[in-house]
Amino acid sequence: MNATLPTAEILRATLAGLLDGLPPKQAAQAVERLITNYRGTTPTDAPVLRDRSDVAAYAAYRMPATFEAVRSALAALREAAPDWEPATHTDVGGGTGAASWAVAGAWEGPRTTVLDWAEPALALGRELAGLSGIPALRAAEWRRARIGAGVELAPTDLITISYVLKELTADVRAALVDTAAGAAQAVVVVEPGTPDGYARIIEARDRLIAAGMAVAAPCPHSDACPIEPGTDWCHFSARVSRSSLHRQVKGGSLPYEDEKFSYVVATRFGTEPVRARVTRKPQIRKGQVLLDLCTRDEALRRATVTKRHGELYRAARDIAWGDEWPPGEND
C-alpha cells in the first residue's frame, strides 16, 4: 500500500487529535446510549447520531472497528479482482466516513461521495477527512440524504453500505439494496457479526444475486448459502487496536479488541472467488489443525491437516479465520 494512504494508525491519531477535549463523562453517556441502540433490534427511520457529542463518541467507539471490518471486506474484493480499481465510490449511510477511509486505503484515486442523514456526522467526517492529509479523503463530497424509501443513487463503480441495514425497516432495506445493485459495478455490505446481522446479509446477498450480480466474497460461489437457517451464522473477525482514547471511552483495558462482522461483496464484472474460505477460528492441536471451510464444490466441511501434509500443515498453522484455503490459490 502506498505510504501516503490511510492506515488504522493514521485514523486513530486523527481521532485522538480531534476528540482530545471531549469530556469523558459526556462521552461515556453517549457511548452507553449508542451501545444500547447498536445491540437493539428495533429499526428506526431517524438518525442515530443526534448531535456533536453523539458523533464524537461514535467516532471513538465505533469508527475504528467499522474501518477494520470494511477494510477486511475490501481486501477480499481485491483478492477476487486484483486488476479492478474503482474510479468512483458512494458511501451510503457513511456517517463519519469509516468505510471511505477503508476505500481510500485500498485504492489511491476513487472519487468518494458520502451520503448520510445526520448533518453532525457529516460535519465531523468532513473534519476528520480534512485532518487526514489524504488527498482522496480531502476531496470527498459529504452530502446530506435521507437513507430511506426512494433514495436515489447515481451510477458509480463501488457502493459501500456498512452497519446501515439494521437502522432500516425490511421494505426500506430491500429497496436500498435493489437501488445499489442497479447503480454500482460492485456492492459491499457489512453488518454486525450476529445472527440477525448475518440474516440481513443473506437477505442482501439474495437480492444482489436476483439483480444479476455475482458473489465475489466471502462465499466461494453464488449458490444458496449452505448454512441451514437458525442453526448457525457466517461471520468473521477483525483485530482492532485501541488508542488510549478508545480504551477510555469504552472502559476497556486491553490494547485491542476483535470486531465480529458479516459481509457480502457482489459484482457485475468477472471475479475469481476463493475455492474455499476458513469460516471459524482454526483449532490448532498437537500434530494437526482443524479447519472449518465453506467450499465451492462441497458446501461446508471440516478439513484435518496433519504433519504428514508437510508444507500444507505449516501453512495451516499460520492460517487465519476468513482466509482462503489452501493459501495462494488465487495469486
Rosetta silent file (secondary structure, phi, psi, omega in degrees, C-alpha in Angstrom):
SEQUENCE: MNATLPTAEILRATLAGLLDGLPPKQAAQAVERLITNYRGTTPTDAPVLRDRSDVAAYAAYRMPATFEAVRSALAALREAAPDWEPATHTDVGGGTGAASWAVAGAWEGPRTTVLDWAEPALALGRELAGLSGIPALRAAEWRRARIGAGVELAPTDLITISYVLKELTADVRAALVDTAAGAAQAVVVVEPGTPDGYARIIEARDRLIAAGMAVAAPCPHSDACPIEPGTDWCHFSARVSRSSLHRQVKGGSLPYEDEKFSYVVATRFGTEPVRARVTRKPQIRKGQVLLDLCTRDEALRRATVTKRHGELYRAARDIAWGDEWPPGEND
SCORE:     score description
SCORE:     0.000 S_00000001
   1 L     0.000  138.822  177.605    0.000    0.000    0.000 S_00000001
   2 L   -58.559  136.106 -174.921    1.260    3.486   -0.808 S_00000001
   3 L   -64.529  -19.360 -178.942    2.673    5.113    2.298 S_00000001
   4 L   -83.377   -8.938 -177.798    0.515    8.208    1.739 S_00000001
   5 L   -83.559  157.897 -173.455   -2.714    6.219    2.008 S_00000001
   6 L   -69.049  149.933  174.253   -4.647    5.944    5.277 S_00000001
   7 L  -131.961  170.718  177.398   -3.965    3.268    7.840 S_00000001
   8 H   -59.720  -34.527 -179.340   -5.590    2.376   11.140 S_00000001
   9 H   -65.625  -42.095  178.161   -2.755    4.266   12.868 S_00000001
  10 H   -64.175  -41.407  179.658   -3.484    7.472   10.931 S_00000001
  11 H   -62.085  -46.638  179.981   -7.172    7.129   11.733 S_00000001
  12 H   -61.978  -42.186 -179.697   -6.520    6.667   15.451 S_00000001
  13 H   -65.513  -38.992  179.288   -4.146    9.613   15.553 S_00000001
  14 H   -65.795  -42.932  178.060   -6.619   11.815   13.704 S_00000001
  15 H   -62.519  -45.189 -177.768   -9.440   10.823   16.069 S_00000001
  16 H   -62.297  -41.289 -179.601   -7.291   11.411   19.138 S_00000001
  17 H   -65.645  -36.247 -176.977   -6.251   14.846   17.934 S_00000001
  18 H   -82.046  -32.394 -171.914   -9.803   15.923   17.197 S_00000001
  19 H  -103.764    9.892 -174.261  -11.534   14.376   20.234 S_00000001
  20 L   -57.792  -32.165 -176.690   -8.924   15.119   22.867 S_00000001
  21 L   -91.129    6.111 -178.513  -11.144   17.691   24.566 S_00000001
  22 L   -69.508  122.417  179.982  -14.267   15.536   24.753 S_00000001
  23 L   -59.725  126.326 -176.585  -15.412   15.315   28.436 S_00000001
  24 H   -55.410  -41.920 -178.451  -15.071   11.624   29.495 S_00000001
  25 H   -64.523  -43.100  179.394  -18.402   11.545   31.381 S_00000001
  26 H   -64.124  -41.484  178.961  -20.280   13.016   28.409 S_00000001
  27 H   -63.702  -43.529 -178.182  -18.556   10.595   26.055 S_00000001
  28 H   -62.549  -40.899  179.367  -19.342    7.616   28.300 S_00000001
  29 H   -64.730  -42.777  178.646  -23.036    8.530   28.457 S_00000001
  30 H   -65.302  -40.444  179.132  -23.267    8.913   24.697 S_00000001
  31 H   -62.473  -42.466 -179.371  -21.417    5.626   24.178 S_00000001
  32 H   -60.648  -42.077  178.157  -23.807    3.791   26.501 S_00000001
  33 H   -65.267  -39.265 -179.884  -26.796    5.037   24.516 S_00000001
  34 H   -68.582  -36.519  177.425  -25.121    4.070   21.253 S_00000001
  35 H   -62.627  -43.563  178.668  -24.288    0.586   22.578 S_00000001
  36 H   -59.501  -43.035  178.739  -27.938    0.117   23.513 S_00000001
  37 H   -67.585  -42.518 -177.075  -29.003    1.129   20.012 S_00000001
  38 H   -62.634  -37.051 -177.613  -26.270   -0.950   18.359 S_00000001
  39 H   -90.454   -7.701 -177.332  -27.308   -4.113   20.227 S_00000001
  40 L   -76.055  178.617 -176.285  -31.034   -3.462   19.932 S_00000001
  41 L  -122.351   -0.444 -176.465  -33.438   -4.923   17.402 S_00000001
  42 L   -92.793  115.413  177.998  -35.762   -2.025   16.646 S_00000001
  43 L   -71.796  158.296 -177.873  -35.069   -0.330   13.304 S_00000001
  44 L  -137.005  155.265  174.372  -35.501    3.402   13.025 S_00000001
  45 L  -111.600   19.617  176.337  -36.033    5.946   10.304 S_00000001
  46 L  -117.233  153.634  179.962  -34.371    8.730   12.310 S_00000001
  47 L   -59.937  135.863  175.914  -30.643    9.471   12.605 S_00000001
  48 L   -74.216  -34.320 -178.944  -28.941    7.540   15.402 S_00000001
  49 L   -93.689  109.522 -169.217  -26.329   10.298   15.772 S_00000001
  50 L   -94.177  -34.379 -175.045  -28.193   13.352   17.003 S_00000001
  51 L  -148.152 -176.098 -175.991  -25.553   15.940   17.929 S_00000001
  52 H   -60.103  -39.729 -179.903  -21.844   16.649   18.180 S_00000001
  53 H   -64.017  -44.729  176.376  -21.447   14.685   21.429 S_00000001
  54 H   -57.567  -46.865 -175.266  -23.101   11.611   19.919 S_00000001
  55 H   -66.731  -42.837  179.331  -20.963   11.839   16.827 S_00000001
  56 H   -63.146  -42.777  177.800  -17.710   12.332   18.718 S_00000001
  57 H   -63.965  -42.182  178.355  -18.492    9.372   20.982 S_00000001
  58 H   -59.568  -45.185 -177.548  -19.426    7.262   17.979 S_00000001
  59 H   -58.906  -40.939  179.248  -16.184    8.131   16.231 S_00000001
  60 H   -73.465  -37.429 -173.375  -14.176    6.977   19.255 S_00000001
  61 H   -82.119  -43.047 -170.075  -16.369    3.956   19.987 S_00000001
  62 L  -114.770  -26.669 -170.612  -17.255    2.562   16.539 S_00000001
  63 H   -60.936  -43.941  178.860  -15.242    4.170   13.754 S_00000001
  64 H   -61.459  -38.409 -179.318  -12.007    2.125   14.194 S_00000001
  65 H   -70.077  -42.158  177.699  -13.975   -1.153   14.294 S_00000001
  66 H   -62.069  -42.843  177.360  -16.097   -0.253   11.261 S_00000001
  67 H   -55.318  -48.670 -176.818  -12.935    0.732    9.393 S_00000001
  68 H   -67.038  -39.126  178.832  -11.291   -2.642   10.084 S_00000001
  69 H   -64.284  -46.783  179.547  -14.391   -4.645    9.132 S_00000001
  70 H   -66.678  -38.569  178.396  -14.825   -2.802    5.828 S_00000001
  71 H   -59.746  -39.160  178.350  -11.099   -2.997    5.148 S_00000001
  72 H   -64.903  -41.731  178.861  -11.297   -6.788    5.517 S_00000001
  73 H   -65.476  -40.094  178.479  -14.229   -6.981    3.079 S_00000001
  74 H   -67.294  -34.492  176.974  -12.403   -4.775    0.558 S_00000001
  75 H   -62.131  -38.504  177.492   -9.305   -6.966    0.873 S_00000001
  76 H   -66.449  -38.188  175.769  -11.446   -9.955   -0.136 S_00000001
  77 H   -63.557  -42.874 -179.922  -12.732   -7.997   -3.151 S_00000001
  78 H   -64.840  -34.913  177.009   -9.166   -7.112   -4.173 S_00000001
  79 H   -66.385  -38.315 -178.203   -8.165  -10.772   -3.892 S_00000001
  80 H   -78.533  -24.332 -178.354  -11.059  -11.795   -6.135 S_00000001
  81 L  -141.194   70.481 -173.618  -10.469   -8.971   -8.651 S_00000001
  82 L   -64.398  -21.870 -177.914   -6.836   -7.819   -8.360 S_00000001
  83 L   -94.978   -4.803 -178.467   -6.910   -5.856  -11.613 S_00000001
  84 L   -89.396  139.353  177.578  -10.117   -3.932  -10.903 S_00000001
  85 L  -142.537  123.707 -179.236   -9.955   -0.432   -9.472 S_00000001
  86 L   -74.824  140.998  173.260  -12.960    1.835   -8.853 S_00000001
  87 L   -93.091  -26.275 -179.532  -12.869    5.398  -10.128 S_00000001
  88 E  -133.256  150.428 -176.052  -15.944    6.428   -8.145 S_00000001
  89 E  -145.672  134.487  173.661  -17.329    5.361   -4.769 S_00000001
  90 E  -118.510  124.061 -179.332  -20.542    6.102   -2.893 S_00000001
  91 E  -101.071   99.993 -174.213  -20.609    5.504    0.874 S_00000001
  92 E   -83.422  124.463 -175.804  -24.303    5.029    1.717 S_00000001
  93 L    65.685   33.784 -169.591  -25.140    5.936    5.306 S_00000001
  94 L   -71.885  -13.737  177.424  -21.441    6.618    5.707 S_00000001
  95 L    56.170 -122.611 -178.401  -21.699    8.787    8.814 S_00000001
  96 L   -83.387    0.526  168.902  -18.223    9.949    9.796 S_00000001
  97 L    96.824   22.464 -179.177  -16.672    8.081    6.868 S_00000001
  98 H   -57.169  -45.013  179.933  -15.081    4.906    8.240 S_00000001
  99 H   -65.487  -34.086  179.366  -15.807    2.976    5.025 S_00000001
 100 H   -67.552  -35.931  173.201  -14.458    5.853    2.950 S_00000001
 101 H   -61.825  -42.690  179.696  -11.188    5.688    4.871 S_00000001
 102 H   -63.734  -41.106  178.600  -11.026    1.962    4.101 S_00000001
 103 H   -64.664  -42.767  179.440  -11.683    2.581    0.395 S_00000001
 104 H   -64.615  -26.038  176.494   -9.017    5.283    0.272 S_00000001
 105 H   -82.015  -20.355 -178.738   -6.587    2.802    1.809 S_00000001
 106 H   -88.032  -34.900  179.692   -7.405    0.081   -0.717 S_00000001
 107 L  -136.881  151.425 -172.876   -7.095    2.200   -3.886 S_00000001
 108 L   -78.153  -35.404 -165.645   -5.403    5.522   -4.475 S_00000001
 109 L  -121.086   11.942 -177.811   -7.848    7.524   -6.538 S_00000001
 110 L   -60.982  139.039  173.797  -11.585    6.825   -6.124 S_00000001
 111 E   -87.134  114.983 -171.678  -13.769    9.937   -6.031 S_00000001
 112 E  -101.782  138.712  169.464  -15.926    9.418   -2.947 S_00000001
 113 E  -121.174  124.424  178.411  -19.378   10.740   -2.099 S_00000001
 114 E  -102.371  125.295  178.143  -20.601   10.146    1.448 S_00000001
 115 E  -112.059  129.812  175.677  -24.369   10.121    1.969 S_00000001
 116 E  -157.548  156.114 -178.641  -25.914   10.324    5.422 S_00000001
 117 L   -93.623   -5.921 -178.203  -28.987   11.828    7.031 S_00000001
 118 L  -102.151  108.066 -178.744  -27.188   13.144   10.144 S_00000001
 119 H   -61.427  -38.121  177.141  -25.576   16.525    9.496 S_00000001
 120 H   -60.614  -36.253  177.988  -23.416   16.342   12.691 S_00000001
 121 H   -66.483  -44.514  178.300  -21.913   13.064   11.439 S_00000001
 122 H   -61.568  -40.393 -178.777  -21.178   14.548    8.033 S_00000001
 123 H   -63.828  -45.407  179.136  -19.604   17.609    9.634 S_00000001
 124 H   -68.602  -39.316  177.038  -17.259   15.561   11.807 S_00000001
 125 H   -58.752  -40.894  178.453  -16.482   13.223    8.916 S_00000001
 126 H   -63.797  -40.909  177.900  -15.525   16.229    6.810 S_00000001
 127 H   -62.550  -48.297 -179.852  -13.274   17.483    9.628 S_00000001
 128 H   -59.334  -43.800  179.340  -11.565   14.115   10.017 S_00000001
 129 H   -61.037  -41.857  179.789  -11.020   13.869    6.263 S_00000001
 130 H   -64.933  -33.968  179.993   -9.516   17.346    6.199 S_00000001
 131 H   -79.616  -14.608 -172.511   -7.123   16.486    9.027 S_00000001
 132 H   -69.834  -29.774 -173.687   -6.076   13.192    7.449 S_00000001
 133 L    77.292    7.144 -178.862   -3.761   14.628    4.822 S_00000001
 134 L   -93.243  116.924 -175.976   -5.134   12.035    2.370 S_00000001
 135 H   -54.166  -44.888 -177.277   -5.939   13.672   -0.995 S_00000001
 136 H   -63.537  -38.518  178.821   -8.819   11.310   -1.837 S_00000001
 137 H   -72.167  -40.386 -179.280  -10.474   11.875    1.536 S_00000001
 138 H   -66.208  -24.918  179.633   -9.951   15.622    1.492 S_00000001
 139 L   -91.085   -2.690 -177.187  -11.617   15.742   -1.932 S_00000001
 140 L   -63.882  149.856  175.866  -14.619   13.651   -0.850 S_00000001
 141 E  -100.104  130.200 -178.201  -18.115   15.128   -1.112 S_00000001
 142 E  -112.061  111.762 -169.790  -20.229   14.942    2.067 S_00000001
 143 E  -125.560  132.077  177.579  -23.909   15.159    1.211 S_00000001
 144 E   -78.092  130.054 -179.756  -26.980   15.035    3.402 S_00000001
 145 L  -154.036  138.974  176.832  -29.508   12.483    2.129 S_00000001
 146 L   -76.742  119.242 -179.846  -32.307   10.526    3.725 S_00000001
 147 L   -88.529   81.727 -177.093  -31.356    6.839    3.586 S_00000001
 148 L  -152.890 -157.549 -179.781  -34.859    5.520    3.201 S_00000001
 149 L   -60.075  134.498  178.003  -37.574    4.734    0.729 S_00000001
 150 L    83.659    8.287  177.874  -36.964    6.424   -2.589 S_00000001
 151 L   -58.984  137.335 -179.840  -33.249    7.009   -2.050 S_00000001
 152 L  -109.320  130.496  179.814  -31.565    7.875   -5.346 S_00000001
 153 L  -122.088  123.799  178.585  -28.054    6.673   -6.103 S_00000001
 154 L   -71.013  152.762  176.559  -26.113    7.949   -9.091 S_00000001
 155 L   -54.746  136.285 -177.277  -24.236    5.402  -11.219 S_00000001
 156 E  -154.396  163.940  178.973  -20.900    4.584   -9.593 S_00000001
 157 E   -76.288  -43.342 -172.555  -18.222    1.906   -9.604 S_00000001
 158 E  -133.557  133.708  171.700  -18.399    0.954   -5.922 S_00000001
 159 E  -120.903  130.542  171.868  -21.069    1.280   -3.242 S_00000001
 160 E  -111.805  136.444  177.118  -20.390    0.519    0.415 S_00000001
 161 E  -131.288   94.776 -172.430  -23.253    0.021    2.883 S_00000001
 162 E  -115.968  124.079  177.699  -21.722   -0.612    6.293 S_00000001
 163 L    54.550   41.486 -177.701  -23.671   -1.044    9.542 S_00000001
 164 L  -114.882  -39.476 -170.675  -26.684    0.673    7.971 S_00000001
 165 H   -59.375  -32.082 -179.866  -29.290   -2.017    7.221 S_00000001
 166 H   -60.469  -29.105 -176.789  -30.093   -2.556   10.905 S_00000001
 167 H   -79.852   -4.818 -172.876  -31.378    1.019   11.109 S_00000001
 168 L  -112.526  153.147  172.746  -33.925    0.432    8.336 S_00000001
 169 L   -72.214  163.701 -173.858  -37.249   -1.359    8.124 S_00000001
 170 H   -59.255  -42.438 -178.029  -37.385   -4.508    5.995 S_00000001
 171 H   -69.416  -35.125  177.961  -39.041   -2.865    2.992 S_00000001
 172 H   -70.857  -39.455  175.753  -36.591    0.051    3.023 S_00000001
 173 H   -56.331  -48.034 -178.182  -33.635   -2.351    3.331 S_00000001
 174 H   -61.598  -43.456 -179.337  -34.843   -4.234    0.273 S_00000001
 175 H   -64.516  -39.790 -179.644  -35.349   -1.030   -1.716 S_00000001
 176 H   -65.067  -46.177 -179.835  -31.895    0.266   -0.799 S_00000001
 177 H   -63.575  -41.940  178.296  -30.115   -2.957   -1.801 S_00000001
 178 H   -62.280  -41.278  179.092  -32.045   -3.116   -5.077 S_00000001
 179 H   -65.552  -42.071  178.238  -31.154    0.501   -5.845 S_00000001
 180 H   -61.961  -41.873 -179.956  -27.481   -0.128   -5.030 S_00000001
 181 H   -62.552  -32.962  179.828  -27.441   -3.191   -7.297 S_00000001
 182 H   -81.642  -15.150 -174.583  -28.779   -1.097  -10.153 S_00000001
 183 H  -102.786  -22.144 -168.691  -26.319    1.755   -9.633 S_00000001
 184 E  -118.978  158.325  170.885  -22.948    0.067   -8.995 S_00000001
 185 E   -84.888  -26.247  176.860  -20.462   -2.300  -10.550 S_00000001
 186 E  -143.024  137.612  178.803  -19.567   -3.610   -7.084 S_00000001
 187 E  -125.519  129.506  177.189  -21.546   -3.537   -3.843 S_00000001
 188 E  -119.037  120.804  179.800  -20.058   -4.210   -0.404 S_00000001
 189 E  -118.498  129.208 -179.435  -22.463   -4.709    2.505 S_00000001
 190 E  -127.887  135.725  178.455  -21.194   -5.100    6.083 S_00000001
 191 E  -138.065  165.515  177.325  -23.269   -5.791    9.197 S_00000001
 192 E   -57.661  148.369 -178.142  -22.527   -6.851   12.792 S_00000001
 193 L   -82.946   56.791  179.278  -21.409  -10.465   13.148 S_00000001
 194 L  -117.190  165.528  177.902  -24.535  -11.522   14.998 S_00000001
 195 H   -55.481  -41.961 -179.747  -27.293  -13.925   13.944 S_00000001
 196 H   -74.056  -31.736  174.753  -29.574  -11.045   12.977 S_00000001
 197 H   -64.203  -42.973  176.441  -26.727   -9.208   11.227 S_00000001
 198 H   -62.072  -39.206  178.931  -25.997  -12.352    9.220 S_00000001
 199 H   -61.163  -39.057  177.531  -29.707  -12.663    8.378 S_00000001
 200 H   -68.061  -36.049  177.176  -29.643   -9.161    6.899 S_00000001
 201 H   -65.413  -42.908  178.453  -26.530  -10.040    4.908 S_00000001
 202 H   -62.956  -40.616  177.095  -28.195  -13.160    3.485 S_00000001
 203 H   -60.116  -45.612  178.713  -31.242  -11.083    2.584 S_00000001
 204 H   -65.586  -41.939  179.448  -28.999   -8.563    0.796 S_00000001
 205 H   -57.749  -46.293 -179.420  -26.984  -11.352   -0.865 S_00000001
 206 H   -61.368  -39.900 -178.177  -30.153  -12.906   -2.284 S_00000001
 207 H   -71.680  -37.837  177.936  -31.336   -9.568   -3.655 S_00000001
 208 H   -63.580  -42.269  178.141  -27.974   -8.736   -5.218 S_00000001
 209 H   -65.711  -42.509  179.426  -27.911  -12.119   -6.985 S_00000001
 210 H   -62.053  -27.008  179.446  -31.522  -11.681   -8.120 S_00000001
 211 L   -83.856    2.578  176.125  -30.481   -8.330   -9.622 S_00000001
 212 L    99.261    7.824  178.684  -27.912  -10.074  -11.814 S_00000001
 213 L   -92.157  163.112  177.754  -24.779   -9.667   -9.702 S_00000001
 214 E  -118.160  146.175 -179.099  -22.374  -12.453   -8.716 S_00000001
 215 E   -78.459  126.265  177.668  -20.862  -13.021   -5.282 S_00000001
 216 E   -99.451  -27.321 -179.149  -17.136  -12.293   -5.140 S_00000001
 217 E  -169.556  156.054   -1.408  -16.660  -12.780   -1.378 S_00000001
 218 L   -81.191  -11.951 -173.585  -16.705  -14.214    1.179 S_00000001
 219 L   -67.704  145.472  174.466  -18.563  -17.098   -0.447 S_00000001
 220 L   -78.055   -0.318 -173.485  -16.760  -19.329   -2.973 S_00000001
 221 L  -155.211  171.157  176.032  -19.976  -19.388   -5.060 S_00000001
 222 L  -108.053   13.536  175.485  -23.237  -17.591   -5.819 S_00000001
 223 L   -75.102  177.722  178.624  -25.437  -20.569   -4.942 S_00000001
 224 L   -60.489  144.428  176.951  -27.661  -20.619   -1.872 S_00000001
 225 L   -60.849  131.484 -177.387  -25.835  -20.352    1.450 S_00000001
 226 L   -76.740   -6.713  179.535  -25.356  -23.926    2.767 S_00000001
 227 L   -75.802  126.181  178.495  -25.999  -22.910    6.378 S_00000001
 228 L   -71.031  125.620 -177.221  -29.426  -24.070    7.486 S_00000001
 229 L   -51.931  132.743  178.201  -31.339  -21.032    8.792 S_00000001
 230 L    88.798   -9.671 -177.902  -31.384  -20.854   12.560 S_00000001
 231 L   -96.479  -26.190 -175.753  -28.579  -23.374   13.102 S_00000001
 232 L  -166.204  177.496  173.942  -25.530  -21.133   12.685 S_00000001
 233 L  -148.604  148.145 -177.876  -24.384  -17.896   11.135 S_00000001
 234 L   -91.759  122.668  176.793  -21.444  -16.892    8.946 S_00000001
 235 L  -153.986  167.368 -175.390  -19.247  -14.169   10.399 S_00000001
 236 E  -134.408 -179.532 -175.041  -15.630  -13.148   10.637 S_00000001
 237 E  -136.897  138.639  175.732  -13.306  -11.258   12.957 S_00000001
 238 E  -126.226  131.941  179.187  -11.032   -8.236   12.560 S_00000001
 239 E   -78.321  128.966 -178.503   -8.455   -7.195   15.154 S_00000001
 240 E  -117.887  118.095  175.568   -8.869   -3.553   16.207 S_00000001
 241 E   -75.793  136.105 -179.145   -6.039   -1.769   18.021 S_00000001
 242 L   -99.308  131.720  169.169   -7.295    0.547   20.745 S_00000001
 243 L   -79.414  170.227  177.282   -5.886    4.001   21.348 S_00000001
 244 H   -62.040  -35.940  177.218   -5.847    5.373   24.906 S_00000001
 245 H   -64.150  -43.475  179.574   -8.911    7.446   23.976 S_00000001
 246 H   -60.451  -44.613  179.882  -10.671    4.341   22.676 S_00000001
 247 H   -64.829  -37.374  179.969   -9.931    2.452   25.916 S_00000001
 248 H   -65.970  -46.403 -177.098  -11.155    5.397   27.975 S_00000001
 249 H   -68.028  -38.431 -176.227  -14.432    5.759   26.101 S_00000001
 250 H   -90.643   -6.368  177.203  -15.162    2.019   26.008 S_00000001
 251 L    71.423   25.632 -178.834  -13.993    1.343   29.561 S_00000001
 252 L  -106.876  162.336 -179.476  -11.584   -1.416   28.475 S_00000001
 253 L  -112.609  -23.395 -178.665   -8.018   -2.208   29.489 S_00000001
 254 L   -70.495  149.916  179.931   -6.787   -4.408   26.643 S_00000001
 255 L   -79.575    3.446 -179.388   -4.834   -2.711   23.811 S_00000001
 256 E  -152.171  168.462  169.712   -7.063   -4.396   21.231 S_00000001
 257 E  -147.284  164.239  179.315  -10.496   -5.877   20.598 S_00000001
 258 E  -111.793  118.721  179.503  -11.926   -8.225   17.988 S_00000001
 259 E   -89.152  119.860  176.781  -14.735   -6.896   15.817 S_00000001
 260 E   -91.465  131.667 -177.013  -17.141   -9.610   14.655 S_00000001
 261 E  -148.521  156.041  171.548  -18.830   -8.842   11.350 S_00000001
 262 E  -117.619  151.324 -177.855  -20.727  -10.418    8.450 S_00000001
 263 E  -157.200  163.985  170.443  -20.419   -9.207    4.885 S_00000001
 264 E  -144.348  141.621  174.082  -21.089   -9.812    1.218 S_00000001
 265 E  -121.817  125.309  178.871  -19.363   -8.470   -1.892 S_00000001
 266 E  -129.005  146.361 -175.593  -21.186   -8.716   -5.223 S_00000001
 267 E  -137.226  163.798  172.591  -20.070   -7.505   -8.654 S_00000001
 268 L  -106.224    8.618  177.604  -21.172   -7.106  -12.267 S_00000001
 269 L  -122.572  164.554 -176.652  -17.712   -7.951  -13.596 S_00000001
 270 L   -67.254  136.656  175.241  -15.754  -11.167  -13.602 S_00000001
 271 L  -135.609  171.055  177.048  -14.002  -12.223  -10.411 S_00000001
 272 L  -124.215   86.690  179.010  -12.229  -15.309   -9.138 S_00000001
 273 L   -61.206  158.385  177.842  -13.676  -16.221   -5.722 S_00000001
 274 L   -64.344  154.998  177.426  -11.616  -18.420   -3.440 S_00000001
 275 L   -74.211  -30.790  177.006  -12.116  -22.179   -3.762 S_00000001
 276 E  -155.588  150.341  179.182  -12.678  -22.410   -0.012 S_00000001
 277 E  -130.217  140.111  177.865  -12.711  -19.990    2.929 S_00000001
 278 E   -73.859  120.712 -172.706  -11.991  -20.625    6.612 S_00000001
 279 L  -106.641    1.180  175.232  -15.254  -19.858    8.421 S_00000001
 280 L  -144.525  163.886  176.208  -14.190  -20.368   12.035 S_00000001
 281 L   -61.828  125.089 -179.383  -11.079  -19.795   14.110 S_00000001
 282 L   -58.584  141.990  178.517   -8.699  -22.680   13.246 S_00000001
 283 E  -100.667  110.255 -178.211   -8.251  -25.245   16.007 S_00000001
 284 E   -95.781  117.446  179.547   -4.568  -25.999   16.497 S_00000001
 285 E  -121.853  174.883 -178.209   -3.932  -29.286   18.261 S_00000001
 286 L   -62.709  113.831  175.690   -0.885  -31.462   18.732 S_00000001
 287 L    77.979    4.587  179.863    0.218  -32.536   15.269 S_00000001
 288 E  -157.053  158.522  176.372   -2.912  -31.305   13.485 S_00000001
 289 E  -129.257  129.995  178.519   -5.017  -28.296   12.575 S_00000001
 290 E  -101.282  125.753 -177.551   -8.808  -28.458   12.190 S_00000001
 291 E  -119.951  125.852  171.721  -10.296  -26.085    9.626 S_00000001
 292 E   -91.322  122.835 -170.997  -13.993  -25.339    9.131 S_00000001
 293 E  -125.068  144.792  162.831  -14.451  -24.464    5.471 S_00000001
 294 E  -104.810  123.787 -171.859  -17.078  -23.179    3.089 S_00000001
 295 E  -117.188  163.103 -179.321  -16.140  -24.617   -0.293 S_00000001
 296 L   -71.710  -34.989 -171.914  -17.068  -24.093   -3.908 S_00000001
 297 L  -111.062  -26.007 -172.397  -17.970  -27.723   -4.576 S_00000001
 298 L  -116.906   16.000 -178.889  -18.625  -29.420   -1.222 S_00000001
 299 E    56.356 -130.680 -177.694  -20.504  -26.729    0.743 S_00000001
 300 E   -89.722  136.626  176.523  -19.490  -26.852    4.432 S_00000001
 301 E  -156.657  159.198  176.050  -16.853  -29.317    5.568 S_00000001
 302 E  -102.465  126.482  176.491  -14.202  -29.914    8.220 S_00000001
 303 E  -109.311  133.671  176.431  -10.624  -30.389    6.993 S_00000001
 304 E  -109.963  117.233 -178.520   -7.978  -32.010    9.172 S_00000001
 305 E  -109.673  122.263 -176.067   -4.419  -31.048    8.229 S_00000001
 306 E  -114.661  175.346 -178.415   -1.661  -33.094    9.871 S_00000001
 307 H   -59.310  -28.634 -178.470    2.134  -33.087    9.925 S_00000001
 308 H   -68.726  -11.598  176.634    2.213  -35.605    7.106 S_00000001
 309 H   -83.092   -0.907  172.762    0.855  -32.867    4.824 S_00000001
 310 L    61.489 -119.475 -177.259    4.218  -31.067    5.086 S_00000001
 311 H   -58.623  -35.397  179.928    4.098  -27.510    3.721 S_00000001
 312 H   -64.790  -36.402  177.345    0.311  -27.517    3.854 S_00000001
 313 H   -65.282  -43.299  178.617    0.451  -28.289    7.576 S_00000001
 314 H   -64.081  -36.872  176.751    2.832  -25.398    8.181 S_00000001
 315 H   -65.869  -38.856 -178.971    0.505  -23.142    6.202 S_00000001
 316 H   -63.927  -34.697  179.755   -2.489  -24.349    8.234 S_00000001
 317 H   -67.832  -22.171  179.988   -0.776  -23.376   11.480 S_00000001
 318 H  -102.968   -3.845 -175.131   -0.498  -19.810   10.193 S_00000001
 319 L   -70.965  151.462 -178.602   -3.923  -19.562    8.523 S_00000001
 320 L  -119.007  155.486  173.978   -6.439  -17.097    9.940 S_00000001
 321 L   -54.694  125.066 -179.486  -10.197  -17.032   10.262 S_00000001
 322 L    98.903  -12.831 -179.217  -11.570  -15.643    6.998 S_00000001
 323 L   -75.295  161.190  172.646   -8.568  -16.587    4.839 S_00000001
 324 E   -75.793  155.779  176.832   -8.747  -18.619    1.646 S_00000001
 325 L  -141.819  134.853   -9.946   -7.756  -22.290    1.733 S_00000001
 326 L   -65.648  156.585 -176.655   -5.390  -23.545    0.500 S_00000001
 327 L   -67.813  145.113  172.934   -3.486  -20.247    0.678 S_00000001
 328 L    84.400    2.065 -176.537   -2.253  -18.605   -2.506 S_00000001
 329 L   -67.769  -25.712 -179.042   -4.576  -20.402   -4.947 S_00000001
 330 L   -95.868    3.303  179.969   -5.850  -17.047   -6.292 S_00000001
 331 L   -70.703    0.000    0.000   -2.381  -15.499   -6.580 S_00000001
